[in-house]
Amino acid sequence: MGMTLEIYKRKIKTLIKEILEHNPELNEIFDSPPFKTEFDFKENQDEVYVDTFLDPKNNKIKIYFYKSKNNCYLLDFTVNGQSGKDNNIIYSLKEYTSLIGTVAKALTQFLEEYKPNAVKIDGEDTFQKQDIGKEGQKANIYHYFASKLEINPNYMVSDRKPDGSFNLSRKSKI
């Protein structure tokens, strides 16, 4: 008789805990603080955005929420004006984790202030590095991103795709 899924989950959690206890640098990477935690949103006809700000390496970061119909938005962010991968930007895993944490903080604040019906989080194919054997990296990045969002009881993750893209949808109208 085989083990149940719950037993496997417990064993995996125990194994991860042991790995993190013996490798504190891994914990440090995933607990990287965001570059910025408070945001002033600006609006124009097509978008809500955060003015450009600098990360510790002086890269220019800008976060956008593009308006769609029915009070829905599409989240995007740029580093040095690029939505996708810019070969001139070299982030360590820790710095990239801080970048994702920053965007998650902005999204959390956006949800509280604007109360949209939905926000689509969609990745760039350039994050997938299939040519160097890192298939599924984009999905892992966006799953991590979803885990960094602060709990908001008014929203739920929906339409999760295998590539890691997902929507945050309002559970009920406020």
KOLLUMMI-908647 format. One record per residue: residue in three letters; z, y, x of N, C-alpha, C in turn; residue number from 0. Coordinates in nm, 3 decimals. Example, Ala and Ser with C-alpha at 12.3 -4.5 7.8 and 13.67 -1.06 7.14 Angstrom:
! KOLLUMMI-908647
+------+---------+---------+---------+---------+---------+---------+---------+---------+---------+-----+
| code |     n_z |     n_y |     n_x |    ca_z |    ca_y |    ca_x |     c_z |     c_y |     c_x | pos |
+------+---------+---------+---------+---------+---------+---------+---------+---------+---------+-----+
|  ala |   0.780 |  -0.569 |   1.319 |   0.780 |  -0.450 |   1.230 |   0.780 |  -0.330 |   1.320 |   0 |
|  ser |   0.708 |  -0.225 |   1.285 |   0.714 |  -0.106 |   1.367 |   0.787 |   0.003 |   1.290 |   1 |
+------+---------+---------+---------+---------+---------+---------+---------+---------+---------+-----+
END
This chain:
! KOLLUMMI-908647
+------+---------+---------+---------+---------+---------+---------+---------+---------+---------+-----+
| code |     n_z |     n_y |     n_x |    ca_z |    ca_y |    ca_x |     c_z |     c_y |     c_x | pos |
+------+---------+---------+---------+---------+---------+---------+---------+---------+---------+-----+
|  met |   0.000 |  -0.118 |   0.084 |   0.000 |   0.000 |   0.000 |   0.000 |   0.124 |   0.088 |   0 |
|  gly |  -0.090 |   0.218 |   0.060 |  -0.104 |   0.339 |   0.141 |  -0.003 |   0.446 |   0.101 |   1 |
|  met |   0.000 |   0.551 |   0.184 |   0.089 |   0.664 |   0.157 |   0.027 |   0.756 |   0.052 |   2 |
|  thr |   0.112 |   0.824 |  -0.021 |   0.063 |   0.920 |  -0.120 |   0.023 |   1.049 |  -0.049 |   3 |
|  leu |  -0.051 |   1.131 |  -0.119 |  -0.094 |   1.260 |  -0.066 |   0.026 |   1.347 |  -0.029 |   4 |
|  glu |   0.129 |   1.345 |  -0.110 |   0.248 |   1.426 |  -0.082 |   0.316 |   1.383 |   0.048 |   5 |
|  ile |   0.319 |   1.255 |   0.075 |   0.379 |   1.207 |   0.200 |   0.295 |   1.256 |   0.319 |   6 |
|  tyr |   0.162 |   1.249 |   0.306 |   0.075 |   1.300 |   0.411 |   0.099 |   1.450 |   0.434 |   7 |
|  lys |   0.109 |   1.526 |   0.325 |   0.132 |   1.670 |   0.337 |   0.262 |   1.698 |   0.411 |   8 |
|  arg |   0.368 |   1.625 |   0.376 |   0.498 |   1.644 |   0.444 |   0.487 |   1.610 |   0.592 |   9 |
|  lys |   0.418 |   1.501 |   0.623 |   0.402 |   1.462 |   0.764 |   0.325 |   1.568 |   0.842 |  10 |
|  ile |   0.220 |   1.624 |   0.782 |   0.140 |   1.727 |   0.848 |   0.224 |   1.853 |   0.868 |  11 |
|  lys |   0.300 |   1.894 |   0.768 |   0.386 |   2.012 |   0.782 |   0.489 |   1.991 |   0.893 |  12 |
|  thr |   0.546 |   1.873 |   0.899 |   0.644 |   1.842 |   1.005 |   0.578 |   1.848 |   1.141 |  13 |
|  leu |   0.459 |   1.793 |   1.153 |   0.386 |   1.795 |   1.279 |   0.354 |   1.938 |   1.321 |  14 |
|  ile |   0.306 |   2.020 |   1.229 |   0.276 |   2.160 |   1.260 |   0.402 |   2.233 |   1.304 |  15 |
|  lys |   0.511 |   2.210 |   1.236 |   0.638 |   2.274 |   1.272 |   0.678 |   2.236 |   1.415 |  16 |
|  glu |   0.665 |   2.109 |   1.449 |   0.698 |   2.064 |   1.584 |   0.607 |   2.128 |   1.689 |  17 |
|  ile |   0.478 |   2.137 |   1.658 |   0.385 |   2.200 |   1.752 |   0.422 |   2.346 |   1.774 |  18 |
|  leu |   0.453 |   2.417 |   1.667 |   0.489 |   2.559 |   1.680 |   0.620 |   2.578 |   1.755 |  19 |
|  glu |   0.716 |   2.487 |   1.736 |   0.844 |   2.497 |   1.806 |   0.825 |   2.479 |   1.956 |  20 |
|  his |   0.731 |   2.393 |   1.997 |   0.709 |   2.367 |   2.139 |   0.604 |   2.458 |   2.201 |  21 |
|  asn |   0.537 |   2.539 |   2.119 |   0.434 |   2.631 |   2.167 |   0.453 |   2.767 |   2.100 |  22 |
|  pro |   0.554 |   2.844 |   2.140 |   0.584 |   2.970 |   2.072 |   0.469 |   3.071 |   2.075 |  23 |
|  glu |   0.379 |   3.059 |   2.174 |   0.265 |   3.151 |   2.180 |   0.175 |   3.136 |   2.058 |  24 |
|  leu |   0.170 |   3.018 |   1.997 |   0.091 |   3.000 |   1.875 |   0.151 |   3.078 |   1.760 |  25 |
|  asn |   0.282 |   3.073 |   1.748 |   0.350 |   3.151 |   1.644 |   0.321 |   3.299 |   1.661 |  26 |
|  glu |   0.325 |   3.345 |   1.787 |   0.301 |   3.486 |   1.816 |   0.162 |   3.528 |   1.770 |  27 |
|  ile |   0.064 |   3.444 |   1.790 |  -0.073 |   3.478 |   1.749 |  -0.080 |   3.499 |   1.599 |  28 |
|  phe |  -0.023 |   3.408 |   1.523 |  -0.036 |   3.416 |   1.378 |   0.063 |   3.512 |   1.313 |  29 |
|  asp |   0.157 |   3.564 |   1.390 |   0.249 |   3.665 |   1.339 |   0.216 |   3.802 |   1.395 |  30 |
|  ser |   0.092 |   3.822 |   1.436 |   0.049 |   3.950 |   1.493 |   0.057 |   4.059 |   1.388 |  31 |
|  pro |   0.120 |   4.171 |   1.420 |   0.131 |   4.279 |   1.321 |  -0.003 |   4.346 |   1.297 |  32 |
|  pro |  -0.023 |   4.399 |   1.178 |  -0.148 |   4.471 |   1.151 |  -0.155 |   4.598 |   1.237 |  33 |
|  phe |  -0.276 |   4.648 |   1.258 |  -0.295 |   4.771 |   1.333 |  -0.240 |   4.891 |   1.256 |  34 |
|  lys |  -0.244 |   4.884 |   1.125 |  -0.202 |   4.995 |   1.038 |  -0.148 |   4.934 |   0.909 |  35 |
|  thr |  -0.048 |   4.999 |   0.849 |   0.012 |   4.942 |   0.728 |   0.010 |   5.034 |   0.606 |  36 |
|  glu |  -0.020 |   5.161 |   0.624 |  -0.026 |   5.254 |   0.511 |  -0.163 |   5.320 |   0.512 |  37 |
|  phe |  -0.220 |   5.337 |   0.394 |  -0.357 |   5.385 |   0.385 |  -0.371 |   5.496 |   0.281 |  38 |
|  asp |  -0.451 |   5.598 |   0.313 |  -0.488 |   5.702 |   0.219 |  -0.630 |   5.674 |   0.175 |  39 |
|  phe |  -0.646 |   5.645 |   0.048 |  -0.779 |   5.613 |  -0.005 |  -0.852 |   5.740 |  -0.045 |  40 |
|  lys |  -0.982 |   5.740 |  -0.020 |  -1.071 |   5.848 |  -0.062 |  -1.175 |   5.785 |  -0.153 |  41 |
|  glu |  -1.235 |   5.868 |  -0.238 |  -1.333 |   5.816 |  -0.333 |  -1.459 |   5.899 |  -0.331 |  42 |
|  asn |  -1.570 |   5.833 |  -0.354 |  -1.693 |   5.902 |  -0.390 |  -1.755 |   5.823 |  -0.504 |  43 |
|  gln |  -1.876 |   5.854 |  -0.539 |  -1.939 |   5.793 |  -0.656 |  -1.950 |   5.641 |  -0.645 |  44 |
|  asp |  -1.975 |   5.589 |  -0.524 |  -2.005 |   5.447 |  -0.507 |  -1.894 |   5.363 |  -0.447 |  45 |
|  glu |  -1.790 |   5.428 |  -0.395 |  -1.691 |   5.350 |  -0.321 |  -1.555 |   5.420 |  -0.313 |  46 |
|  val |  -1.458 |   5.337 |  -0.284 |  -1.325 |   5.383 |  -0.243 |  -1.315 |   5.338 |  -0.099 |  47 |
|  tyr |  -1.263 |   5.422 |  -0.011 |  -1.261 |   5.386 |   0.130 |  -1.139 |   5.444 |   0.200 |  48 |
|  val |  -1.114 |   5.390 |   0.318 |  -1.011 |   5.440 |   0.407 |  -1.085 |   5.507 |   0.522 |  49 |
|  asp |  -1.049 |   5.631 |   0.554 |  -1.112 |   5.698 |   0.667 |  -1.100 |   5.614 |   0.793 |  50 |
|  thr |  -1.194 |   5.634 |   0.881 |  -1.196 |   5.562 |   1.008 |  -1.066 |   5.586 |   1.085 |  51 |
|  phe |  -1.013 |   5.478 |   1.140 |  -0.896 |   5.488 |   1.227 |  -0.920 |   5.398 |   1.348 |  52 |
|  leu |  -0.839 |   5.414 |   1.451 |  -0.860 |   5.342 |   1.576 |  -0.760 |   5.228 |   1.592 |  53 |
|  asp |  -0.809 |   5.116 |   1.646 |  -0.718 |   5.009 |   1.685 |  -0.667 |   5.040 |   1.827 |  54 |
|  pro |  -0.577 |   4.959 |   1.882 |  -0.523 |   4.988 |   2.016 |  -0.628 |   4.992 |   2.128 |  55 |
|  lys |  -0.746 |   4.932 |   2.106 |  -0.853 |   4.935 |   2.207 |  -0.953 |   5.048 |   2.180 |  56 |
|  asn |  -0.918 |   5.137 |   2.085 |  -1.003 |   5.250 |   2.046 |  -1.131 |   5.210 |   1.975 |  57 |
|  asn |  -1.134 |   5.091 |   1.915 |  -1.244 |   5.055 |   1.826 |  -1.222 |   5.128 |   1.694 |  58 |
|  lys |  -1.330 |   5.174 |   1.633 |  -1.323 |   5.246 |   1.507 |  -1.330 |   5.148 |   1.390 |  59 |
|  ile |  -1.227 |   5.149 |   1.307 |  -1.219 |   5.059 |   1.192 |  -1.229 |   5.141 |   1.064 |  60 |
|  lys |  -1.308 |   5.094 |   0.970 |  -1.318 |   5.158 |   0.839 |  -1.319 |   5.048 |   0.733 |  61 |
|  ile |  -1.249 |   5.072 |   0.623 |  -1.237 |   4.973 |   0.516 |  -1.297 |   5.033 |   0.389 |  62 |
|  tyr |  -1.382 |   4.956 |   0.321 |  -1.453 |   5.000 |   0.201 |  -1.423 |   4.907 |   0.083 |  63 |
|  phe |  -1.422 |   4.967 |  -0.035 |  -1.418 |   4.892 |  -0.160 |  -1.535 |   4.947 |  -0.242 |  64 |
|  tyr |  -1.647 |   4.873 |  -0.242 |  -1.767 |   4.917 |  -0.313 |  -1.752 |   4.891 |  -0.462 |  65 |
|  lys |  -1.779 |   4.994 |  -0.541 |  -1.766 |   4.984 |  -0.686 |  -1.879 |   4.901 |  -0.744 |  66 |
|  ser |  -1.842 |   4.820 |  -0.842 |  -1.938 |   4.741 |  -0.916 |  -1.914 |   4.773 |  -1.064 |  67 |
|  lys |  -1.967 |   4.696 |  -1.152 |  -1.944 |   4.723 |  -1.294 |  -1.810 |   4.665 |  -1.338 |  68 |
|  asn |  -1.760 |   4.712 |  -1.450 |  -1.639 |   4.661 |  -1.514 |  -1.514 |   4.668 |  -1.425 |  69 |
|  asn |  -1.502 |   4.777 |  -1.347 |  -1.385 |   4.798 |  -1.262 |  -1.367 |   4.683 |  -1.161 |  70 |
|  cys |  -1.479 |   4.634 |  -1.108 |  -1.477 |   4.531 |  -1.004 |  -1.527 |   4.593 |  -0.874 |  71 |
|  tyr |  -1.483 |   4.536 |  -0.763 |  -1.515 |   4.592 |  -0.630 |  -1.553 |   4.480 |  -0.534 |  72 |
|  leu |  -1.622 |   4.519 |  -0.427 |  -1.653 |   4.431 |  -0.316 |  -1.587 |   4.490 |  -0.193 |  73 |
|  leu |  -1.505 |   4.411 |  -0.125 |  -1.437 |   4.455 |  -0.004 |  -1.527 |   4.437 |   0.117 |  74 |
|  asp |  -1.531 |   4.537 |   0.203 |  -1.600 |   4.525 |   0.332 |  -1.521 |   4.607 |   0.433 |  75 |
|  phe |  -1.536 |   4.575 |   0.559 |  -1.478 |   4.657 |   0.665 |  -1.573 |   4.656 |   0.782 |  76 |
|  thr |  -1.566 |   4.761 |   0.861 |  -1.651 |   4.770 |   0.979 |  -1.564 |   4.794 |   1.102 |  77 |
|  val |  -1.613 |   4.747 |   1.214 |  -1.554 |   4.778 |   1.344 |  -1.667 |   4.842 |   1.424 |  78 |
|  asn |  -1.645 |   4.966 |   1.465 |  -1.748 |   5.044 |   1.534 |  -1.879 |   5.049 |   1.454 |  79 |
|  gly |  -1.865 |   5.061 |   1.323 |  -1.980 |   5.075 |   1.235 |  -2.054 |   4.947 |   1.201 |  80 |
|  gln |  -2.004 |   4.834 |   1.250 |  -2.070 |   4.705 |   1.226 |  -1.989 |   4.620 |   1.128 |  81 |
|  ser |  -2.055 |   4.570 |   1.024 |  -1.990 |   4.479 |   0.929 |  -1.978 |   4.339 |   0.986 |  82 |
|  gly |  -2.077 |   4.300 |   1.060 |  -2.078 |   4.167 |   1.119 |  -2.025 |   4.170 |   1.260 |  83 |
|  lys |  -2.062 |   4.075 |   1.337 |  -2.015 |   4.064 |   1.474 |  -2.089 |   4.162 |   1.563 |  84 |
|  asp |  -2.015 |   4.239 |   1.642 |  -2.071 |   4.329 |   1.741 |  -2.036 |   4.270 |   1.877 |  85 |
|  asn |  -2.137 |   4.236 |   1.954 |  -2.113 |   4.171 |   2.083 |  -2.039 |   4.261 |   2.182 |  86 |
|  asn |  -2.032 |   4.391 |   2.154 |  -1.959 |   4.482 |   2.242 |  -1.810 |   4.486 |   2.212 |  87 |
|  ile |  -1.769 |   4.424 |   2.103 |  -1.627 |   4.422 |   2.065 |  -1.571 |   4.286 |   2.103 |  88 |
|  ile |  -1.474 |   4.287 |   2.189 |  -1.413 |   4.162 |   2.232 |  -1.267 |   4.165 |   2.191 |  89 |
|  tyr |  -1.234 |   4.086 |   2.090 |  -1.097 |   4.074 |   2.042 |  -1.043 |   3.938 |   2.084 |  90 |
|  ser |  -0.918 |   3.937 |   2.123 |  -0.849 |   3.809 |   2.140 |  -0.819 |   3.756 |   2.001 |  91 |
|  leu |  -0.778 |   3.632 |   1.991 |  -0.739 |   3.577 |   1.861 |  -0.625 |   3.658 |   1.802 |  92 |
|  lys |  -0.531 |   3.699 |   1.885 |  -0.418 |   3.781 |   1.839 |  -0.466 |   3.914 |   1.781 |  93 |
|  glu |  -0.560 |   3.979 |   1.848 |  -0.612 |   4.107 |   1.799 |  -0.694 |   4.087 |   1.671 |  94 |
|  tyr |  -0.770 |   3.980 |   1.666 |  -0.847 |   3.954 |   1.545 |  -0.754 |   3.926 |   1.427 |  95 |
|  thr |  -0.645 |   3.857 |   1.455 |  -0.545 |   3.832 |   1.352 |  -0.486 |   3.964 |   1.303 |  96 |
|  ser |  -0.461 |   4.057 |   1.394 |  -0.411 |   4.190 |   1.356 |  -0.512 |   4.265 |   1.270 |  97 |
|  leu |  -0.641 |   4.253 |   1.305 |  -0.745 |   4.317 |   1.225 |  -0.746 |   4.262 |   1.083 |  98 |
|  ile |  -0.745 |   4.131 |   1.070 |  -0.746 |   4.069 |   0.937 |  -0.620 |   4.107 |   0.860 |  99 |
|  gly |  -0.505 |   4.110 |   0.928 |  -0.380 |   4.153 |   0.864 |  -0.389 |   4.297 |   0.816 | 100 |
|  thr |  -0.457 |   4.383 |   0.891 |  -0.475 |   4.523 |   0.852 |  -0.558 |   4.532 |   0.724 | 101 |
|  val |  -0.668 |   4.459 |   0.718 |  -0.754 |   4.461 |   0.600 |  -0.678 |   4.405 |   0.480 | 102 |
|  ala |  -0.599 |   4.301 |   0.502 |  -0.518 |   4.243 |   0.393 |  -0.417 |   4.345 |   0.341 | 103 |
|  lys |  -0.354 |   4.421 |   0.431 |  -0.259 |   4.526 |   0.389 |  -0.330 |   4.631 |   0.305 | 104 |
|  ala |  -0.449 |   4.672 |   0.349 |  -0.525 |   4.772 |   0.273 |  -0.560 |   4.719 |   0.135 | 105 |
|  leu |  -0.601 |   4.592 |   0.128 |  -0.634 |   4.533 |  -0.002 |  -0.512 |   4.526 |  -0.092 | 106 |
|  thr |  -0.399 |   4.489 |  -0.037 |  -0.276 |   4.481 |  -0.115 |  -0.243 |   4.618 |  -0.175 | 107 |
|  gln |  -0.252 |   4.724 |  -0.093 |  -0.224 |   4.858 |  -0.141 |  -0.330 |   4.901 |  -0.244 | 108 |
|  phe |  -0.455 |   4.866 |  -0.221 |  -0.562 |   4.899 |  -0.314 |  -0.537 |   4.837 |  -0.452 | 109 |
|  leu |  -0.494 |   4.711 |  -0.454 |  -0.465 |   4.643 |  -0.581 |  -0.355 |   4.716 |  -0.657 | 110 |
|  glu |  -0.253 |   4.762 |  -0.586 |  -0.141 |   4.832 |  -0.651 |  -0.183 |   4.967 |  -0.705 | 111 |
|  glu |  -0.264 |   5.040 |  -0.629 |  -0.300 |   5.176 |  -0.668 |  -0.414 |   5.183 |  -0.769 | 112 |
|  tyr |  -0.515 |   5.098 |  -0.756 |  -0.635 |   5.108 |  -0.839 |  -0.640 |   5.006 |  -0.952 | 113 |
|  lys |  -0.562 |   4.901 |  -0.943 |  -0.555 |   4.799 |  -1.048 |  -0.694 |   4.753 |  -1.095 | 114 |
|  pro |  -0.778 |   4.710 |  -1.002 |  -0.913 |   4.665 |  -1.041 |  -0.907 |   4.534 |  -1.120 | 115 |
|  asn |  -1.013 |   4.507 |  -1.195 |  -1.022 |   4.379 |  -1.266 |  -1.047 |   4.265 |  -1.168 | 116 |
|  ala |  -1.122 |   4.293 |  -1.059 |  -1.149 |   4.189 |  -0.960 |  -1.194 |   4.255 |  -0.829 | 117 |
|  val |  -1.170 |   4.184 |  -0.720 |  -1.221 |   4.224 |  -0.588 |  -1.282 |   4.100 |  -0.526 | 118 |
|  lys |  -1.407 |   4.113 |  -0.483 |  -1.476 |   4.002 |  -0.417 |  -1.459 |   4.017 |  -0.267 | 119 |
|  ile |  -1.419 |   3.911 |  -0.202 |  -1.405 |   3.906 |  -0.057 |  -1.510 |   3.807 |  -0.010 | 120 |
|  asp |  -1.609 |   3.859 |   0.060 |  -1.724 |   3.779 |   0.099 |  -1.746 |   3.795 |   0.248 | 121 |
|  gly |  -1.762 |   3.686 |   0.318 |  -1.775 |   3.690 |   0.462 |  -1.917 |   3.713 |   0.509 | 122 |
|  glu |  -1.928 |   3.738 |   0.636 |  -2.058 |   3.753 |   0.701 |  -2.093 |   3.622 |   0.769 | 123 |
|  asp |  -2.217 |   3.580 |   0.759 |  -2.260 |   3.457 |   0.825 |  -2.244 |   3.464 |   0.975 | 124 |
|  thr |  -2.239 |   3.585 |   1.031 |  -2.229 |   3.598 |   1.176 |  -2.094 |   3.547 |   1.227 | 125 |
|  phe |  -1.997 |   3.532 |   1.140 |  -1.868 |   3.479 |   1.185 |  -1.876 |   3.328 |   1.209 | 126 |
|  gln |  -1.978 |   3.263 |   1.153 |  -1.995 |   3.121 |   1.177 |  -2.064 |   3.104 |   1.311 | 127 |
|  lys |  -2.006 |   3.026 |   1.396 |  -2.062 |   3.008 |   1.530 |  -2.109 |   2.864 |   1.545 | 128 |
|  gln |  -2.205 |   2.827 |   1.464 |  -2.251 |   2.690 |   1.464 |  -2.315 |   2.652 |   1.597 | 129 |
|  asp |  -2.372 |   2.751 |   1.665 |  -2.441 |   2.720 |   1.790 |  -2.345 |   2.680 |   1.901 | 130 |
|  ile |  -2.214 |   2.708 |   1.886 |  -2.119 |   2.666 |   1.989 |  -2.014 |   2.569 |   1.931 | 131 |
|  gly |  -2.051 |   2.504 |   1.823 |  -1.965 |   2.399 |   1.768 |  -1.845 |   2.447 |   1.691 | 132 |
|  lys |  -1.855 |   2.564 |   1.627 |  -1.741 |   2.615 |   1.552 |  -1.777 |   2.629 |   1.404 | 133 |
|  glu |  -1.839 |   2.526 |   1.348 |  -1.873 |   2.529 |   1.207 |  -1.745 |   2.545 |   1.125 | 134 |
|  gly |  -1.756 |   2.620 |   1.017 |  -1.641 |   2.636 |   0.928 |  -1.544 |   2.743 |   0.974 | 135 |
|  gln |  -1.573 |   2.813 |   1.083 |  -1.481 |   2.915 |   1.132 |  -1.463 |   3.026 |   1.029 | 136 |
|  lys |  -1.573 |   3.068 |   0.965 |  -1.564 |   3.174 |   0.866 |  -1.471 |   3.132 |   0.752 | 137 |
|  ala |  -1.483 |   3.010 |   0.706 |  -1.396 |   2.961 |   0.599 |  -1.250 |   2.968 |   0.642 | 138 |
|  asn |  -1.223 |   2.928 |   0.765 |  -1.084 |   2.933 |   0.814 |  -1.033 |   3.076 |   0.821 | 139 |
|  ile |  -1.119 |   3.169 |   0.863 |  -1.079 |   3.310 |   0.870 |  -1.043 |   3.362 |   0.732 | 140 |
|  tyr |  -1.125 |   3.333 |   0.632 |  -1.099 |   3.385 |   0.499 |  -0.984 |   3.314 |   0.428 | 141 |
|  his |  -0.962 |   3.188 |   0.459 |  -0.843 |   3.122 |   0.406 |  -0.719 |   3.186 |   0.466 | 142 |
|  tyr |  -0.724 |   3.217 |   0.596 |  -0.612 |   3.286 |   0.661 |  -0.594 |   3.423 |   0.597 | 143 |
|  phe |  -0.703 |   3.494 |   0.572 |  -0.698 |   3.625 |   0.510 |  -0.626 |   3.617 |   0.375 | 144 |
|  ala |  -0.663 |   3.520 |   0.294 |  -0.599 |   3.504 |   0.163 |  -0.450 |   3.481 |   0.179 | 145 |
|  ser |  -0.410 |   3.409 |   0.283 |  -0.267 |   3.381 |   0.303 |  -0.191 |   3.505 |   0.347 | 146 |
|  lys |  -0.259 |   3.607 |   0.403 |  -0.194 |   3.729 |   0.449 |  -0.172 |   3.830 |   0.337 | 147 |
|  leu |  -0.236 |   3.809 |   0.222 |  -0.217 |   3.902 |   0.111 |  -0.077 |   3.887 |   0.056 | 148 |
|  glu |  -0.014 |   4.000 |   0.029 |   0.119 |   3.995 |  -0.030 |   0.106 |   3.946 |  -0.174 | 149 |
|  ile |   0.206 |   3.877 |  -0.219 |   0.203 |   3.820 |  -0.354 |   0.197 |   3.932 |  -0.458 | 150 |
|  asn |   0.099 |   3.928 |  -0.543 |   0.088 |   4.021 |  -0.654 |   0.076 |   3.935 |  -0.779 | 151 |
|  pro |   0.177 |   3.937 |  -0.865 |   0.177 |   3.847 |  -0.980 |   0.066 |   3.876 |  -1.081 | 152 |
|  asn |  -0.001 |   3.989 |  -1.069 |  -0.107 |   4.024 |  -1.163 |  -0.244 |   3.969 |  -1.123 | 153 |
|  tyr |  -0.255 |   3.910 |  -1.003 |  -0.384 |   3.863 |  -0.954 |  -0.376 |   3.718 |  -0.912 | 154 |
|  met |  -0.493 |   3.652 |  -0.918 |  -0.503 |   3.514 |  -0.872 |  -0.632 |   3.499 |  -0.792 | 155 |
|  val |  -0.630 |   3.406 |  -0.699 |  -0.751 |   3.375 |  -0.622 |  -0.838 |   3.289 |  -0.712 | 156 |
|  ser |  -0.965 |   3.326 |  -0.724 |  -1.058 |   3.250 |  -0.807 |  -1.192 |   3.239 |  -0.736 | 157 |
|  asp |  -1.275 |   3.152 |  -0.785 |  -1.410 |   3.133 |  -0.732 |  -1.413 |   3.112 |  -0.581 | 158 |
|  arg |  -1.318 |   3.033 |  -0.532 |  -1.314 |   3.005 |  -0.388 |  -1.434 |   2.919 |  -0.353 | 159 |
|  lys |  -1.507 |   2.961 |  -0.251 |  -1.628 |   2.890 |  -0.208 |  -1.600 |   2.814 |  -0.079 | 160 |
|  pro |  -1.679 |   2.711 |  -0.050 |  -1.661 |   2.635 |   0.074 |  -1.672 |   2.720 |   0.200 | 161 |
|  asp |  -1.746 |   2.834 |   0.192 |  -1.759 |   2.920 |   0.311 |  -1.639 |   3.011 |   0.330 | 162 |
|  gly |  -1.539 |   3.002 |   0.241 |  -1.419 |   3.084 |   0.254 |  -1.419 |   3.207 |   0.166 | 163 |
|  ser |  -1.533 |   3.245 |   0.110 |  -1.539 |   3.361 |   0.021 |  -1.457 |   3.332 |  -0.105 | 164 |
|  phe |  -1.402 |   3.437 |  -0.164 |  -1.324 |   3.420 |  -0.286 |  -1.316 |   3.552 |  -0.361 | 165 |
|  asn |  -1.267 |   3.545 |  -0.483 |  -1.241 |   3.663 |  -0.564 |  -1.093 |   3.671 |  -0.592 | 166 |
|  leu |  -1.043 |   3.792 |  -0.602 |  -0.911 |   3.815 |  -0.658 |  -0.936 |   3.869 |  -0.798 | 167 |
|  ser |  -0.886 |   3.800 |  -0.897 |  -0.911 |   3.838 |  -1.035 |  -0.780 |   3.869 |  -1.105 | 168 |
|  arg |  -0.785 |   3.972 |  -1.188 |  -0.667 |   4.011 |  -1.266 |  -0.638 |   3.901 |  -1.366 | 169 |
|  lys |  -0.510 |   3.863 |  -1.376 |  -0.471 |   3.758 |  -1.472 |  -0.478 |   3.809 |  -1.613 | 170 |
|  ser |  -0.437 |   3.935 |  -1.634 |  -0.442 |   3.994 |  -1.767 |  -0.457 |   4.145 |  -1.753 | 171 |
|  lys |  -0.506 |   4.207 |  -1.852 |  -0.524 |   4.354 |  -1.848 |  -0.388 |   4.423 |  -1.852 | 172 |
|  ile |  -0.376 |   4.529 |  -1.774 |  -0.252 |   4.608 |  -1.774 |  -0.267 |   4.726 |  -1.866 | 173 |
+------+---------+---------+---------+---------+---------+---------+---------+---------+---------+-----+
END
